[in-house]
Amino acid sequence: MISLEIKESFPRIRYLKLIKRYFWMSFRSRIEYKVSFYFEIFFQIIMLFISLLFWQVIFLNTSQFGNWTIEAVLILHLYSQIFAAFFLVFFMGCHVFWRSVQTGRLDVYLTRPLDPRLAFLAEQIRFHGSYRLIINLLIIGTILWLMKVKINLINFGLTLGMVILCVISIGLMQLTANCISFWWIRSDALDEFLDFIFEFYRYPLTVLPLAIQFFLTIGMPIIFAATWPALFLTEKINLVQYSVIFGILILVIGFWYGFLEIAWNKGLKRYESGGG
């Protein structure tokens, strides 16, 4: 019985070792060109401080921006870094899936005994972007500590669930949008538009008009990435309100998953490539 359990768990251990090795190899390849690597870190830190300075200037003449305080904005930056890291590492393939359709490379994934979309996303995983999360979290965490901002760890754990589900919802939405390449081969304009909307995760979106908030809840559900988690952690909304918002996010995921299945199945019927 014990030997059977060991045999069953061994493949999982092996996969974890493979993931660890791949993570290390990705990181080593990134730091191979040290000057470029150091400049990338330097500019990443500069961009973070410029963003924080921007908000510091806004709060020089007011203690609140809508229902946001400087502490809440700092926590929003914390969540935005976590969201960006998860998406860029695990779901960036959702953003560039249209290229596999445009080039006919989708054939490679259609011949595998796995959902082609999952196979494509797995191939696009890039761990080397995670170091940005570590650097930015250290900086923002230090600032919050110096400002003596208290963080409820239980609520923080609850908000991480929303961030991860938001990453999934954005991935489903972008995959669905990328399916337009089955009809409209050149999707560069769509790519640029999605890039533009994606950047909204950095800002407190509840200060925007309700119509835009609605679009960023259903159309491009980026409002769940950092805005609602930050408001819940700073007690601007209570647990009941947060639970309702969490439920809306689950419905949004269901909506985009259903829409993706329709677009994917109809798109495959139109797909043509060198492989037929």
Buried (B, 14 or more C-beta within 10 A) or exposed (E): EEEEEEEEEEEEEEEEEEEEEEBEEBBEEBBEEEEEBEEBBEEBBEEBEEBBEEBEEEBEEEEEBEEBBBBBBBBBBBBBBBBBBBBBBBBBBBBBBBBBBBEEEBBBBEEEEEEBBEBBBEEBBBBBBBBBBEBBBEBBBEBBEEEEBEEEEEBBEBBBEBBBBBBBBBBBBBBBBBBBBBEEEEBEEBBEEBEEBBEBBBBBBBEBEEEBBEBBBBBBBBBBBBBBBBBBBBEBBEEEEBEEBBEBBEEBBEBBBEBBEEBBEEBBEEBEEEEE
